[in-house]
Structures are given as C-alpha cells and as structure tokens.
Amino acid sequence: MISADLLEILRCPMDPRRQSRLVEEGDRLVCHGCGMKYKIKDGFPVLVAEEAELPPGVESLEQVPARHAAGPSDG
C-alpha cells in the first residue's frame, strides 16, 4: 500500500504537463489521464514507462502523451 502523502505528490511520468495523478488499484498505480498501469514492487512504485502496462487500444508508448492532451486534466 502506498501512503496517501506519497500518492498526493506522484504524477504520471507520461503526462507532459505532470498534472495527472495516480490512483492505487490493487498492485498497480493507474493514471486516469491515460490509463497507464505502473507496478508496485515491494511497496515501491515503479514509474518506468517501459515497464508499465499500456492502456487498452494503445500499441506503443509514443501514443500515450496524446491521450493526456486529448483528455481533461485530473490534477
């Protein structure tokens, strides 16, 4: 479990504006701006895009920043 204080400051690394917050869902942190799912290993978030799970309908990391630009900011 990630502390509320840490979740308050964490942002999706794929968001060019660094405004999209991450929400803990099971053993992942999920960005509601783009849908990227970042693993939590041994209690630490792994915010490495290359190791994250791509959202449905996205085939490459290059497509993810466009999802942030298209959607409303949740930050």
Long-range contacts (C-beta under 8 A, 24 or more apart in sequence): 1-43, 2-29, 2-40, 2-43, 2-45, 6-45, 10-45, 10-47, 11-75, 12-36, 12-68, 13-47, 13-48, 13-49, 14-49, 14-61, 14-64, 14-65, 14-68, 15-65, 15-68, 16-65, 16-68, 16-69, 17-68, 17-73, 17-75, 19-73, 19-74, 19-75, 20-68, 20-73, 20-74, 20-75, 21-74, 21-75, 28-53, 32-74, 33-67, 33-68, 33-71, 33-73, 33-74, 34-64, 34-65, 34-67, 34-68, 34-71, 35-67, 36-64
